[in-house]
Amino acid sequence: MNNEQYLRWTARKDTRERAFAAAMKKTGRTAPPADPAGGRGRRVKQTPLERLKSMIPVRGNARDELLEELLGQAEEFILTYTNRAELTENMHAGLVRLALLYYNRMGIEGEGAHAEGGVSRSVDALPIDLLAWLNAKRLQKQGAETEAGGP
């Protein structure tokens, strides 16, 4: 790139930036936040509650208690199902997915199928991909015998 091409590119860039700033001012929005990972594409570590809140349109801290309760129920279910005493670091994504599933199913507890106004829907106990994930994390119960009859 020679000097003249660089100057044209810079002028176009400045024009785009001014147009973006004017559009943001006109709509009352602020500029998007800076990349917390410093532009390196790394994800910033978030707590399960923060991740769940980013997936649900919740304003402020109004529903923190509800979301914490759903996360607690999801954690209890995962620990029981997988025969573990505590969650490992790589299990937090599944925890958030299960809590989100609980949130989305609020109000239809106990229903297997529902039809209204010509629209019908059925609800599985767990989505098959989440069930497969849980089965992969499952530990054998202590003291359980194997199929061969040995310890």
Secondary structure, DSSP 8 states (H G I E B T S, - for coil): --HHHHHHHHHHHHHHHHHHHHHHHHHT-------TTTTS-------HHHHHHHHTT--TTTTHHHHHHHHHHHHHHHHHHHT-SS--GGGHHHHHHHHHHHHHTTT-TT-SEEEETTEEEE--SS-HHHHHHHHHH----TT---TTS--
